[in-house]
């Protein structure tokens, strides 16, 4: 803390007008001259401070310090001096009166003007409100009536501006039906959908309502914005009939439901333990291996309770002990069409296939709709698929 004998010099240094260097505030020069003033007396003399001390307390490099001292000497804020014992220092001309700080005053005025402008804009934005699409300010004493919509009949929307008064109303004419306040969508009865789409001028018409003008059956979905159903995954194949044929041959009739689950996994090649990869098995191979297994059990004289459960036999790939696995057959276009295997067709074409969405008003059963779409996709690319499969068979 500066002593009483230094306060005059420090006050003088703090009141120096704003100094610029390169078009920007010369903060280092202000800091250095304030440091020198802490060593000076009230008359500005005896400011004997070494350059090392200025570098240490000013947090500035030596080269930059020489430049700053040169600028201060050029502006006349410090005067080089030498003490009687030869120490170098400076004298501060504290008797010199400072000129008005025009730079600081200008910057302060700009800040005040910017703050005042932001305050005006904020107050103006706060006064302005939006009501039914009309800009309303307190100065205009605007009165806005609530907008309404009529479910049926001919409706005309009218806006009147008179002085500071704004009025919006809907002339229902010969309209009949209930009135719905603004902010709520009218829900007409089913019998009035067509009239609602054609005649209601106050209600918002969805883009899909255009199709409803020519298709009355689709008007319900168009009016309420019903979107087509999302694409669905392919339904799982049904192995019930194949399983029943296999179950009739298996020697132990117990735990039918787990056996059915294991049968489906075997047919699809799904792993049952340790994520072991499995090759799908065909119904013919199971029907050929199961009688062999049953004959072996009879030859060994095993009782039913000592015969593996059907699920256990299937999960352990028991059919592999009774003949080699069938070589996978290459699919044909007719096979793809018969099985509606659009996923395999898309794989061969190196593309992707997704089941299309079905409109809610479509009476076709969903499974039949999906199968027809897949068959249509295969028929569309039948020539390409035939060429690809022929090339694979030749290779």
TIVEXLUM-803346 format. One record per residue (C-alpha): residue number from 1; residue in one letter; y, z, x. Coordinates in steps of 0.001 Angstrom, whole numbers. Layout:
<rs>
<r n="NUM" res="A" v="Y" w="Z" u="X"/>
...
</rs>
This chain:
<rs>
<r n="1" res="X" v="0" w="0" u="0"/>
<r n="2" res="X" v="3438" w="-953" u="1364"/>
<r n="3" res="X" v="5770" w="1884" u="2337"/>
<r n="4" res="X" v="9276" w="2281" u="953"/>
<r n="5" res="X" v="10777" w="549" u="4005"/>
<r n="6" res="X" v="8808" w="-2624" u="3205"/>
<r n="7" res="X" v="9424" w="-2939" u="-526"/>
<r n="8" res="X" v="12591" w="-4991" u="-285"/>
<r n="9" res="X" v="10920" w="-7627" u="1892"/>
<r n="10" res="X" v="7872" w="-7787" u="-347"/>
<r n="11" res="X" v="10036" w="-8152" u="-3468"/>
<r n="12" res="X" v="11965" w="-10964" u="-1793"/>
<r n="13" res="X" v="8722" w="-12747" u="-813"/>
<r n="14" res="X" v="7346" w="-12480" u="-4335"/>
<r n="15" res="X" v="10508" w="-14021" u="-5806"/>
<r n="16" res="X" v="10325" w="-17168" u="-3635"/>
<r n="17" res="X" v="10436" w="-20255" u="-5905"/>
<r n="18" res="X" v="7248" w="-22215" u="-6442"/>
<r n="19" res="X" v="6327" w="-24259" u="-3361"/>
<r n="20" res="X" v="4423" w="-27528" u="-3673"/>
<r n="21" res="X" v="2255" w="-29302" u="-1137"/>
<r n="22" res="X" v="788" w="-32691" u="-1925"/>
<r n="23" res="X" v="1950" w="-32417" u="-5535"/>
<r n="24" res="X" v="54" w="-29159" u="-6073"/>
<r n="25" res="X" v="928" w="-25481" u="-5881"/>
<r n="26" res="X" v="957" w="-24303" u="-2247"/>
<r n="27" res="X" v="-919" w="-21055" u="-2844"/>
<r n="28" res="X" v="-1754" w="-20487" u="835"/>
<r n="29" res="X" v="1941" w="-20601" u="1833"/>
<r n="30" res="X" v="2847" w="-18029" u="-832"/>
<r n="31" res="X" v="-4" w="-15787" u="335"/>
<r n="32" res="X" v="908" w="-16017" u="4026"/>
<r n="33" res="X" v="4602" w="-15261" u="3525"/>
<r n="34" res="X" v="3647" w="-12251" u="1384"/>
<r n="35" res="X" v="1390" w="-10994" u="4187"/>
<r n="36" res="X" v="4212" w="-11329" u="6724"/>
<r n="37" res="X" v="6522" w="-9400" u="4362"/>
<r n="38" res="X" v="4126" w="-6428" u="4400"/>
<r n="39" res="X" v="4833" w="-6051" u="8165"/>
<r n="40" res="X" v="8598" w="-6537" u="7908"/>
<r n="41" res="X" v="11231" w="-3881" u="7340"/>
<r n="42" res="X" v="13620" w="-3867" u="4403"/>
<r n="43" res="X" v="16006" w="-6080" u="6358"/>
<r n="44" res="X" v="13192" w="-8604" u="7044"/>
<r n="45" res="X" v="12992" w="-7868" u="10772"/>
<r n="46" res="X" v="10169" w="-6567" u="12985"/>
<r n="47" res="X" v="7500" w="-8714" u="11278"/>
<r n="48" res="X" v="5390" w="-8819" u="14425"/>
<r n="49" res="X" v="1937" w="-9866" u="13218"/>
<r n="50" res="X" v="-625" w="-11683" u="15316"/>
<r n="51" res="X" v="-2210" w="-14954" u="14269"/>
<r n="52" res="X" v="-5638" w="-13333" u="14336"/>
<r n="53" res="X" v="-4481" w="-10752" u="11785"/>
<r n="54" res="X" v="-3119" w="-13520" u="9524"/>
<r n="55" res="X" v="-6406" w="-15408" u="9791"/>
<r n="56" res="X" v="-8388" w="-12270" u="8955"/>
<r n="57" res="X" v="-6329" w="-11014" u="6021"/>
<r n="58" res="X" v="-5244" w="-14424" u="4763"/>
<r n="59" res="X" v="-8784" w="-15849" u="4726"/>
<r n="60" res="X" v="-7523" w="-19101" u="6203"/>
<r n="61" res="X" v="-8493" w="-21134" u="9243"/>
<r n="62" res="X" v="-6377" w="-21174" u="12393"/>
<r n="63" res="X" v="-5545" w="-24882" u="12170"/>
<r n="64" res="X" v="-4513" w="-24577" u="8523"/>
<r n="65" res="X" v="-2506" w="-21460" u="9359"/>
<r n="66" res="X" v="-414" w="-23396" u="11928"/>
<r n="67" res="X" v="328" w="-26034" u="9272"/>
<r n="68" res="X" v="1331" w="-23400" u="6720"/>
<r n="69" res="X" v="3620" w="-21605" u="9192"/>
<r n="70" res="X" v="5250" w="-24948" u="10026"/>
<r n="71" res="X" v="5958" w="-25603" u="6342"/>
<r n="72" res="X" v="7422" w="-22121" u="5858"/>
<r n="73" res="X" v="9670" w="-22501" u="8927"/>
<r n="74" res="X" v="10824" w="-25929" u="7692"/>
<r n="75" res="X" v="11740" w="-24477" u="4315"/>
<r n="76" res="X" v="13591" w="-21603" u="6005"/>
<r n="77" res="X" v="11511" w="-18770" u="4569"/>
<r n="78" res="X" v="10460" w="-17460" u="8022"/>
<r n="79" res="X" v="12332" w="-17557" u="11334"/>
<r n="80" res="X" v="10406" w="-17229" u="14662"/>
<r n="81" res="X" v="11419" w="-14195" u="16727"/>
<r n="82" res="X" v="10335" w="-12398" u="19921"/>
<r n="83" res="X" v="10309" w="-8620" u="20366"/>
<r n="84" res="X" v="11735" w="-6828" u="23430"/>
<r n="85" res="X" v="8224" w="-6270" u="24769"/>
<r n="86" res="X" v="7434" w="-9979" u="24379"/>
<r n="87" res="X" v="5442" w="-9930" u="21150"/>
<r n="88" res="X" v="5891" w="-12981" u="18922"/>
<r n="89" res="X" v="6746" w="-12539" u="15264"/>
<r n="90" res="X" v="9066" w="-13606" u="12487"/>
<r n="91" res="X" v="12182" w="-12565" u="10640"/>
<r n="92" res="X" v="12528" w="-12962" u="6888"/>
<r n="93" res="X" v="16016" w="-13957" u="5620"/>
<r n="94" res="X" v="15988" w="-11361" u="2826"/>
<r n="95" res="X" v="19766" w="-11689" u="2397"/>
<r n="96" res="X" v="19295" w="-15304" u="1293"/>
<r n="97" res="X" v="19345" w="-15731" u="-2445"/>
<r n="98" res="X" v="16631" w="-17848" u="-3984"/>
<r n="99" res="X" v="17366" w="-20936" u="-6025"/>
<r n="100" res="X" v="16173" w="-21070" u="-9646"/>
<r n="101" res="X" v="12455" w="-21755" u="-9889"/>
<r n="102" res="X" v="12655" w="-25011" u="-11853"/>
<r n="103" res="X" v="8997" w="-25874" u="-11254"/>
<r n="104" res="X" v="7698" w="-22623" u="-12726"/>
<r n="105" res="X" v="10163" w="-22866" u="-15632"/>
<r n="106" res="X" v="9077" w="-26446" u="-16373"/>
<r n="107" res="X" v="5398" w="-25530" u="-16291"/>
<r n="108" res="X" v="5974" w="-22522" u="-18523"/>
<r n="109" res="X" v="7911" w="-24681" u="-21004"/>
<r n="110" res="X" v="5067" w="-27222" u="-21102"/>
<r n="111" res="X" v="2527" w="-24482" u="-21735"/>
<r n="112" res="X" v="4620" w="-23022" u="-24524"/>
<r n="113" res="X" v="5065" w="-26466" u="-26107"/>
<r n="114" res="X" v="1317" w="-27164" u="-25944"/>
<r n="115" res="X" v="536" w="-23773" u="-27475"/>
<r n="116" res="X" v="3042" w="-24345" u="-30262"/>
<r n="117" res="X" v="1561" w="-27788" u="-30976"/>
<r n="118" res="X" v="-1977" w="-26416" u="-31205"/>
<r n="119" res="X" v="-768" w="-23650" u="-33502"/>
<r n="120" res="X" v="942" w="-26157" u="-35822"/>
<r n="121" res="X" v="-2157" w="-28361" u="-35942"/>
<r n="122" res="X" v="-4348" w="-25374" u="-36714"/>
<r n="123" res="X" v="-2082" w="-24200" u="-39524"/>
<r n="124" res="X" v="-1874" w="-27721" u="-40950"/>
<r n="125" res="X" v="-5648" w="-28076" u="-40879"/>
<r n="126" res="X" v="-6023" w="-24711" u="-42570"/>
<r n="127" res="X" v="-3679" w="-25726" u="-45382"/>
<r n="128" res="X" v="-5457" w="-28995" u="-46056"/>
<r n="129" res="X" v="-8587" w="-28764" u="-48157"/>
<r n="130" res="X" v="-11016" w="-31285" u="-49573"/>
<r n="131" res="X" v="-11973" w="-31152" u="-53226"/>
<r n="132" res="X" v="-13923" w="-33962" u="-54918"/>
<r n="133" res="X" v="-12802" w="-36428" u="-52229"/>
<r n="134" res="X" v="-9054" w="-35750" u="-52801"/>
<r n="135" res="X" v="-6860" w="-34209" u="-50108"/>
<r n="136" res="X" v="-5032" w="-31182" u="-51528"/>
<r n="137" res="X" v="-2219" w="-29224" u="-49887"/>
<r n="138" res="X" v="-535" w="-26058" u="-51139"/>
<r n="139" res="X" v="2901" w="-27727" u="-51074"/>
<r n="140" res="X" v="1902" w="-30284" u="-53709"/>
<r n="141" res="X" v="529" w="-27730" u="-56254"/>
<r n="142" res="X" v="-2423" w="-30022" u="-56975"/>
<r n="143" res="X" v="-4765" w="-29277" u="-59829"/>
<r n="144" res="X" v="-8159" w="-31017" u="-59776"/>
<r n="145" res="X" v="-10510" w="-31041" u="-62735"/>
<r n="146" res="X" v="-14247" w="-30738" u="-62203"/>
<r n="147" res="X" v="-16111" w="-34044" u="-61991"/>
<r n="148" res="X" v="-18971" w="-34439" u="-64455"/>
<r n="149" res="X" v="-21719" w="-36967" u="-65068"/>
<r n="150" res="X" v="-23449" w="-37935" u="-68291"/>
<r n="151" res="X" v="-27131" w="-38670" u="-68390"/>
<r n="152" res="X" v="-27081" w="-41672" u="-70711"/>
<r n="153" res="X" v="-24639" w="-44177" u="-72081"/>
<r n="154" res="X" v="-21601" w="-45913" u="-70636"/>
<r n="155" res="X" v="-19449" w="-43785" u="-68329"/>
<r n="156" res="X" v="-16084" w="-44589" u="-66736"/>
<r n="157" res="X" v="-14628" w="-42557" u="-63851"/>
<r n="158" res="X" v="-10843" w="-42242" u="-63773"/>
<r n="159" res="X" v="-8466" w="-40648" u="-61265"/>
<r n="160" res="X" v="-4810" w="-39994" u="-62114"/>
<r n="161" res="X" v="-2139" w="-38832" u="-59653"/>
<r n="162" res="X" v="1155" w="-37656" u="-61146"/>
<r n="163" res="X" v="3585" w="-35946" u="-58815"/>
<r n="164" res="X" v="1713" w="-32956" u="-57485"/>
<r n="165" res="X" v="-1074" w="-33122" u="-60078"/>
<r n="166" res="X" v="-4405" w="-34893" u="-59595"/>
<r n="167" res="X" v="-6831" w="-35281" u="-62476"/>
<r n="168" res="X" v="-10358" w="-36746" u="-62336"/>
<r n="169" res="X" v="-12370" w="-37234" u="-65465"/>
<r n="170" res="X" v="-15304" w="-39266" u="-66778"/>
<r n="171" res="X" v="-14851" w="-41091" u="-70080"/>
<r n="172" res="X" v="-18239" w="-40983" u="-71742"/>
<r n="173" res="X" v="-17307" w="-43583" u="-74394"/>
<r n="174" res="X" v="-20230" w="-43802" u="-76737"/>
<r n="175" res="X" v="-22402" w="-41799" u="-74329"/>
<r n="176" res="X" v="-24839" w="-39259" u="-75635"/>
<r n="177" res="X" v="-26696" w="-36625" u="-73717"/>
<r n="178" res="X" v="-26040" w="-33519" u="-71680"/>
<r n="179" res="X" v="-23257" w="-33103" u="-69116"/>
<r n="180" res="X" v="-24144" w="-31879" u="-65638"/>
<r n="181" res="X" v="-21510" w="-30105" u="-63490"/>
<r n="182" res="X" v="-20537" w="-31634" u="-60164"/>
<r n="183" res="X" v="-22833" w="-30848" u="-57274"/>
<r n="184" res="X" v="-26024" w="-31185" u="-59365"/>
<r n="185" res="X" v="-28027" w="-34383" u="-59898"/>
<r n="186" res="X" v="-28645" w="-35210" u="-63585"/>
<r n="187" res="X" v="-32291" w="-35148" u="-64621"/>
<r n="188" res="X" v="-32691" w="-37611" u="-67531"/>
<r n="189" res="X" v="-35706" w="-37710" u="-69845"/>
<r n="190" res="X" v="-38416" w="-40199" u="-68972"/>
<r n="191" res="X" v="-37502" w="-42480" u="-71877"/>
<r n="192" res="X" v="-33895" w="-42851" u="-70664"/>
<r n="193" res="X" v="-34554" w="-43722" u="-67011"/>
<r n="194" res="X" v="-33821" w="-47432" u="-67432"/>
<r n="195" res="X" v="-30558" w="-46804" u="-69301"/>
<r n="196" res="X" v="-29600" w="-44187" u="-66738"/>
<r n="197" res="X" v="-30027" w="-46617" u="-63851"/>
<r n="198" res="X" v="-28092" w="-49406" u="-65573"/>
<r n="199" res="X" v="-25226" w="-47567" u="-67263"/>
<r n="200" res="X" v="-24487" w="-44302" u="-65476"/>
<r n="201" res="X" v="-21447" w="-45054" u="-63315"/>
<r n="202" res="X" v="-20736" w="-41465" u="-62284"/>
<r n="203" res="X" v="-24214" w="-40759" u="-60886"/>
<r n="204" res="X" v="-25154" w="-41865" u="-57381"/>
<r n="205" res="X" v="-27659" w="-44725" u="-57396"/>
<r n="206" res="X" v="-30295" w="-44607" u="-54672"/>
<r n="207" res="X" v="-31061" w="-47922" u="-52895"/>
<r n="208" res="X" v="-34576" w="-47872" u="-54337"/>
<r n="209" res="X" v="-33106" w="-48017" u="-57870"/>
<r n="210" res="X" v="-32536" w="-51781" u="-57473"/>
<r n="211" res="X" v="-36284" w="-52370" u="-57614"/>
<r n="212" res="X" v="-36542" w="-50207" u="-60717"/>
<r n="213" res="X" v="-34362" w="-52656" u="-62664"/>
<r n="214" res="X" v="-37135" w="-55275" u="-62578"/>
<r n="215" res="X" v="-40126" w="-52893" u="-62397"/>
<r n="216" res="X" v="-39967" w="-50174" u="-65078"/>
<r n="217" res="X" v="-43147" w="-48541" u="-63774"/>
<r n="218" res="X" v="-41527" w="-47984" u="-60387"/>
<r n="219" res="X" v="-38273" w="-46645" u="-61867"/>
<r n="220" res="X" v="-39479" w="-43065" u="-61851"/>
<r n="221" res="X" v="-40148" w="-43096" u="-58107"/>
<r n="222" res="X" v="-36941" w="-45046" u="-57393"/>
<r n="223" res="X" v="-34786" w="-42660" u="-59394"/>
<r n="224" res="X" v="-36023" w="-39485" u="-57793"/>
<r n="225" res="X" v="-36381" w="-40959" u="-54307"/>
<r n="226" res="X" v="-40171" w="-40614" u="-54113"/>
<r n="227" res="X" v="-41277" w="-41881" u="-50714"/>
<r n="228" res="X" v="-44610" w="-43609" u="-50106"/>
<r n="229" res="X" v="-47377" w="-41322" u="-48994"/>
<r n="230" res="X" v="-47784" w="-40790" u="-45274"/>
<r n="231" res="X" v="-50481" w="-42660" u="-43345"/>
<r n="232" res="X" v="-53757" w="-40790" u="-43549"/>
<r n="233" res="X" v="-56621" w="-40467" u="-41110"/>
<r n="234" res="X" v="-59818" w="-42388" u="-41641"/>
<r n="235" res="X" v="-62218" w="-40492" u="-43926"/>
<r n="236" res="X" v="-65276" w="-39036" u="-42260"/>
<r n="237" res="X" v="-68471" w="-41066" u="-42749"/>
<r n="238" res="X" v="-70961" w="-39793" u="-45301"/>
<r n="239" res="X" v="-74440" w="-39205" u="-43867"/>
<r n="240" res="X" v="-75880" w="-37472" u="-46932"/>
<r n="241" res="X" v="-78369" w="-40205" u="-47820"/>
<r n="242" res="X" v="-79515" w="-40633" u="-44215"/>
<r n="243" res="X" v="-79872" w="-36875" u="-43867"/>
<r n="244" res="X" v="-81977" w="-36628" u="-47023"/>
<r n="245" res="X" v="-84343" w="-39267" u="-45652"/>
<r n="246" res="X" v="-84640" w="-37421" u="-42339"/>
<r n="247" res="X" v="-84987" w="-34005" u="-44016"/>
<r n="248" res="X" v="-87957" w="-35233" u="-46004"/>
<r n="249" res="X" v="-89784" w="-35955" u="-42730"/>
<r n="250" res="X" v="-88876" w="-32822" u="-40799"/>
<r n="251" res="X" v="-91748" w="-30299" u="-40820"/>
<r n="252" res="X" v="-89737" w="-27133" u="-41454"/>
<r n="253" res="X" v="-87618" w="-26930" u="-44603"/>
<r n="254" res="X" v="-85247" w="-24053" u="-43897"/>
<r n="255" res="X" v="-81469" w="-23690" u="-43425"/>
<r n="256" res="X" v="-80574" w="-27051" u="-44887"/>
<r n="257" res="X" v="-76788" w="-26643" u="-44564"/>
<r n="258" res="X" v="-76726" w="-25945" u="-40771"/>
<r n="259" res="X" v="-79155" w="-28820" u="-40349"/>
<r n="260" res="X" v="-76768" w="-31162" u="-42186"/>
<r n="261" res="X" v="-73899" w="-30117" u="-39912"/>
<r n="262" res="X" v="-76054" w="-30661" u="-36820"/>
<r n="263" res="X" v="-77194" w="-34034" u="-38185"/>
<r n="264" res="X" v="-73578" w="-35211" u="-38595"/>
<r n="265" res="X" v="-72720" w="-34101" u="-35049"/>
<r n="266" res="X" v="-75741" w="-35928" u="-33674"/>
<r n="267" res="X" v="-74855" w="-39121" u="-35497"/>
<r n="268" res="X" v="-71247" w="-38971" u="-34299"/>
<r n="269" res="X" v="-72123" w="-37871" u="-30753"/>
<r n="270" res="X" v="-70124" w="-34637" u="-30937"/>
<r n="271" res="X" v="-70795" w="-31983" u="-28316"/>
<r n="272" res="X" v="-72314" w="-28698" u="-29470"/>
<r n="273" res="X" v="-72158" w="-26640" u="-26271"/>
<r n="274" res="X" v="-70376" w="-26691" u="-22904"/>
<r n="275" res="X" v="-68506" w="-29845" u="-24010"/>
<r n="276" res="X" v="-71523" w="-31859" u="-22917"/>
<r n="277" res="X" v="-71138" w="-35552" u="-23637"/>
<r n="278" res="X" v="-73631" w="-36960" u="-26115"/>
<r n="279" res="X" v="-74538" w="-40465" u="-27114"/>
<r n="280" res="X" v="-74518" w="-41053" u="-30875"/>
<r n="281" res="X" v="-77967" w="-41443" u="-32338"/>
<r n="282" res="X" v="-78871" w="-43888" u="-35084"/>
<r n="283" res="X" v="-80649" w="-43037" u="-38307"/>
<r n="284" res="X" v="-83524" w="-45383" u="-37356"/>
<r n="285" res="X" v="-84164" w="-43539" u="-34104"/>
<r n="286" res="X" v="-84257" w="-40176" u="-35892"/>
<r n="287" res="X" v="-86594" w="-41542" u="-38554"/>
<r n="288" res="X" v="-88878" w="-42888" u="-35833"/>
<r n="289" res="X" v="-88894" w="-39718" u="-33656"/>
<r n="290" res="X" v="-89198" w="-37099" u="-36409"/>
<r n="291" res="X" v="-92701" w="-38122" u="-37635"/>
<r n="292" res="X" v="-93900" w="-38024" u="-34018"/>
<r n="293" res="X" v="-92536" w="-34496" u="-33672"/>
<r n="294" res="X" v="-94143" w="-33428" u="-36957"/>
<r n="295" res="X" v="-97517" w="-34858" u="-35860"/>
<r n="296" res="X" v="-97308" w="-32962" u="-32585"/>
<r n="297" res="X" v="-96616" w="-29703" u="-34438"/>
<r n="298" res="X" v="-99680" w="-30295" u="-36643"/>
<r n="299" res="X" v="-101902" w="-31059" u="-33640"/>
<r n="300" res="X" v="-100790" w="-27848" u="-31974"/>
<r n="301" res="X" v="-101507" w="-25948" u="-35168"/>
<r n="302" res="X" v="-98109" w="-24298" u="-35262"/>
<r n="303" res="X" v="-97091" w="-22332" u="-38265"/>
<r n="304" res="X" v="-93794" w="-23178" u="-39974"/>
<r n="305" res="X" v="-92126" w="-20052" u="-38661"/>
<r n="306" res="X" v="-92835" w="-21168" u="-35065"/>
<r n="307" res="X" v="-91368" w="-24650" u="-35551"/>
<r n="308" res="X" v="-87721" w="-24997" u="-34459"/>
<r n="309" res="X" v="-85131" w="-25097" u="-37153"/>
<r n="310" res="X" v="-83802" w="-28522" u="-37974"/>
<r n="311" res="X" v="-80341" w="-27638" u="-36613"/>
<r n="312" res="X" v="-81867" w="-26329" u="-33390"/>
<r n="313" res="X" v="-83951" w="-29471" u="-32890"/>
<r n="314" res="X" v="-80965" w="-31728" u="-33491"/>
<r n="315" res="X" v="-78562" w="-29722" u="-31301"/>
<r n="316" res="X" v="-81063" w="-29907" u="-28411"/>
<r n="317" res="X" v="-81419" w="-33690" u="-28813"/>
<r n="318" res="X" v="-85097" w="-33295" u="-29684"/>
<r n="319" res="X" v="-85482" w="-36987" u="-30563"/>
<r n="320" res="X" v="-85093" w="-37952" u="-26897"/>
<r n="321" res="X" v="-88637" w="-36663" u="-26229"/>
<r n="322" res="X" v="-90116" w="-39279" u="-28555"/>
<r n="323" res="X" v="-88999" w="-42655" u="-27299"/>
<r n="324" res="X" v="-86108" w="-44190" u="-25365"/>
<r n="325" res="X" v="-82686" w="-44378" u="-26898"/>
<r n="326" res="X" v="-81755" w="-47633" u="-28475"/>
<r n="327" res="X" v="-79446" w="-49886" u="-26539"/>
<r n="328" res="X" v="-76071" w="-49991" u="-28201"/>
<r n="329" res="X" v="-75626" w="-53132" u="-30244"/>
<r n="330" res="X" v="-72510" w="-55201" u="-29844"/>
<r n="331" res="X" v="-70456" w="-55284" u="-33037"/>
<r n="332" res="X" v="-69759" w="-58486" u="-34906"/>
<r n="333" res="X" v="-66948" w="-59445" u="-37211"/>
<r n="334" res="X" v="-69278" w="-59127" u="-40209"/>
<r n="335" res="X" v="-70326" w="-55658" u="-39029"/>
<r n="336" res="X" v="-66690" w="-54598" u="-38612"/>
<r n="337" res="X" v="-65894" w="-55937" u="-42068"/>
<r n="338" res="X" v="-68904" w="-54236" u="-43663"/>
<r n="339" res="X" v="-68055" w="-50878" u="-42101"/>
<r n="340" res="X" v="-64275" w="-51386" u="-42479"/>
<r n="341" res="X" v="-63957" w="-50257" u="-38855"/>
<r n="342" res="X" v="-60295" w="-51167" u="-38336"/>
<r n="343" res="X" v="-60000" w="-48705" u="-35448"/>
<r n="344" res="X" v="-62645" w="-50585" u="-33420"/>
<r n="345" res="X" v="-60987" w="-53883" u="-34310"/>
<r n="346" res="X" v="-57638" w="-52576" u="-33116"/>
<r n="347" res="X" v="-59255" w="-51390" u="-29881"/>
<r n="348" res="X" v="-60690" w="-54839" u="-29247"/>
<r n="349" res="X" v="-57282" w="-56386" u="-29962"/>
<r n="350" res="X" v="-55617" w="-53811" u="-27696"/>
<r n="351" res="X" v="-53265" w="-52652" u="-30402"/>
<r n="352" res="X" v="-52975" w="-49752" u="-32822"/>
<r n="353" res="X" v="-53817" w="-49471" u="-36491"/>
<r n="354" res="X" v="-52573" w="-46943" u="-39031"/>
<r n="355" res="X" v="-53575" w="-46794" u="-42663"/>
<r n="356" res="X" v="-50635" w="-47836" u="-44869"/>
<r n="357" res="X" v="-49118" w="-45417" u="-47325"/>
<r n="358" res="X" v="-50054" w="-45727" u="-50964"/>
<r n="359" res="X" v="-47372" w="-45673" u="-53634"/>
<r n="360" res="X" v="-47656" w="-42658" u="-55977"/>
<r n="361" res="X" v="-47786" w="-44963" u="-59026"/>
<r n="362" res="X" v="-50661" w="-47058" u="-57635"/>
<r n="363" res="X" v="-53713" w="-46335" u="-59847"/>
<r n="364" res="X" v="-56203" w="-47528" u="-57198"/>
<r n="365" res="X" v="-58404" w="-44724" u="-55820"/>
<r n="366" res="X" v="-57211" w="-43713" u="-52396"/>
<r n="367" res="X" v="-60528" w="-44376" u="-50635"/>
<r n="368" res="X" v="-60782" w="-47827" u="-52144"/>
<r n="369" res="X" v="-57149" w="-48556" u="-51244"/>
<r n="370" res="X" v="-57672" w="-47522" u="-47596"/>
<r n="371" res="X" v="-60904" w="-49546" u="-47261"/>
<r n="372" res="X" v="-59255" w="-52650" u="-48730"/>
<r n="373" res="X" v="-56362" w="-52339" u="-46271"/>
<r n="374" res="X" v="-58748" w="-52042" u="-43320"/>
<r n="375" res="X" v="-60816" w="-55022" u="-44406"/>
<r n="376" res="X" v="-57620" w="-57024" u="-44834"/>
<r n="377" res="X" v="-56592" w="-56135" u="-41277"/>
<r n="378" res="X" v="-59973" w="-57302" u="-39943"/>
<r n="379" res="X" v="-59821" w="-60550" u="-41963"/>
<r n="380" res="X" v="-56318" w="-61214" u="-40687"/>
<r n="381" res="X" v="-57545" w="-61116" u="-37085"/>
<r n="382" res="X" v="-61060" w="-62467" u="-37688"/>
<r n="383" res="X" v="-60664" w="-65485" u="-35379"/>
<r n="384" res="X" v="-59306" w="-63382" u="-32525"/>
<r n="385" res="X" v="-62029" w="-60784" u="-32946"/>
<r n="386" res="X" v="-64740" w="-63441" u="-33025"/>
<r n="387" res="X" v="-63437" w="-64945" u="-29773"/>
<r n="388" res="X" v="-63285" w="-61538" u="-28069"/>
<r n="389" res="X" v="-66783" w="-60541" u="-29188"/>
<r n="390" res="X" v="-68248" w="-63914" u="-28153"/>
<r n="391" res="X" v="-66701" w="-63541" u="-24719"/>
<r n="392" res="X" v="-68106" w="-60017" u="-24353"/>
<r n="393" res="X" v="-71587" w="-61134" u="-25390"/>
<r n="394" res="X" v="-71546" w="-63913" u="-22796"/>
<r n="395" res="X" v="-70434" w="-61613" u="-19963"/>
</rs>
